[in-house]
């Protein structure tokens, strides 16, 4: 479950944590996106938080969070595209299209799991 603590909105889907290099590397490639994946990055940077849609089957919603879990950027990532967040991020939340709207997420909101 993901929660927008700022607005009290909840997304009740399954959440998985990718806290190793291999889990982050594989991400959602080659998978149907039915859950949210939280990438836990070793440091808070823009470069480490960049993502790609290579080998993705469908678009995904992506939310970038800083070390305090505040939203610093969001995007709809399409297959075979690359995205570099506007600001440094420590966590990247990848999920099905509609995740951002279900949480009513905006920059500055606090997202927890």
C-alpha positions as CSV (number, residue, x, y, z in Angstrom):
1,X,0.0,0.0,0.0
2,X,1.2,3.5,-0.8
3,X,-0.1,6.6,1.0
4,X,0.1,10.3,0.2
5,X,0.4,11.5,3.8
6,X,0.0,15.1,2.7
7,X,-3.5,14.6,1.2
8,X,-4.6,11.3,2.9
9,X,-5.0,9.5,-0.4
10,X,-4.2,5.7,-0.5
11,X,-3.3,3.3,-3.3
12,X,-4.1,-0.2,-2.0
13,X,-2.1,-2.3,-4.6
14,X,0.8,-4.5,-3.9
15,X,4.2,-2.8,-3.2
16,X,7.6,-4.5,-3.7
17,X,11.0,-3.1,-2.7
18,X,14.0,-3.1,-4.9
19,X,16.9,-2.5,-2.5
20,X,19.8,-4.4,-4.3
21,X,21.6,-3.6,-7.5
22,X,20.1,-6.6,-9.3
23,X,16.5,-5.8,-8.3
24,X,16.9,-2.2,-9.3
25,X,18.6,-3.2,-12.6
26,X,15.7,-5.5,-13.5
27,X,13.0,-3.2,-12.3
28,X,9.8,-3.9,-14.2
29,X,11.4,-5.0,-17.5
30,X,9.7,-7.9,-19.2
31,X,6.8,-7.8,-16.7
32,X,3.1,-6.8,-16.7
33,X,2.8,-3.9,-14.3
34,X,0.3,-5.0,-11.7
35,X,2.1,-3.7,-8.6
36,X,4.3,-0.7,-7.5
37,X,8.0,-1.2,-7.3
38,X,10.0,1.1,-5.0
39,X,13.7,1.5,-6.1
40,X,15.8,2.3,-3.0
41,X,18.9,4.2,-4.4
42,X,22.2,4.2,-2.6
43,X,22.5,8.0,-2.8
44,X,20.3,10.9,-3.6
45,X,21.3,12.1,-7.1
46,X,19.7,12.9,-10.4
47,X,21.9,10.6,-12.4
48,X,21.3,7.5,-10.2
49,X,17.6,8.2,-10.3
50,X,17.4,8.3,-14.1
51,X,15.2,5.5,-15.5
52,X,14.5,3.9,-18.9
53,X,11.7,2.0,-20.4
54,X,13.8,-0.4,-22.4
55,X,12.1,-3.8,-22.7
56,X,9.0,-2.5,-21.1
57,X,5.6,-3.8,-22.3
58,X,3.5,-0.8,-21.3
59,X,3.8,2.7,-20.0
60,X,4.2,3.3,-16.3
61,X,3.7,6.1,-13.8
62,X,6.9,7.1,-12.0
63,X,7.2,9.2,-8.8
64,X,10.6,10.5,-7.7
65,X,11.1,11.1,-3.9
66,X,13.9,12.7,-2.0
67,X,15.4,11.2,1.2
68,X,12.5,12.7,3.2
69,X,10.1,10.9,0.8
70,X,8.9,14.2,-0.6
71,X,7.8,14.2,-4.3
72,X,10.5,16.0,-6.4
73,X,9.3,14.9,-9.9
74,X,6.7,12.6,-11.6
75,X,6.3,11.3,-15.2
76,X,4.6,8.9,-17.4
77,X,7.4,6.7,-18.8
78,X,6.6,5.2,-22.2
79,X,8.4,2.0,-23.4
80,X,11.8,2.6,-25.0
81,X,12.1,6.1,-23.5
82,X,14.6,7.5,-21.0
83,X,13.9,10.0,-18.2
84,X,16.2,12.1,-15.9
85,X,14.4,13.6,-13.0
86,X,14.4,17.4,-12.5
87,X,15.8,17.2,-9.0
88,X,17.9,14.6,-7.1
89,X,15.9,11.6,-5.8
90,X,16.6,8.8,-3.2
91,X,13.5,6.7,-4.0
92,X,11.8,5.9,-7.3
93,X,8.3,4.6,-7.3
94,X,7.3,2.8,-10.5
95,X,3.8,1.5,-10.9
96,X,0.8,1.1,-13.3
97,X,-0.6,4.1,-15.1
98,X,-3.1,5.7,-12.8
99,X,-0.9,5.5,-9.7
100,X,-0.1,9.2,-9.7
101,X,-3.8,10.2,-10.0
102,X,-4.9,7.7,-7.4
103,X,-2.5,9.3,-4.9
104,X,-3.3,12.8,-6.2
105,X,0.4,13.3,-6.0
106,X,2.0,16.7,-6.6
107,X,5.5,18.0,-6.0
108,X,6.1,18.5,-2.3
109,X,3.7,15.7,-1.1
110,X,5.1,13.1,1.3
111,X,4.6,9.5,0.1
112,X,5.0,6.5,2.5
113,X,4.7,2.8,2.3
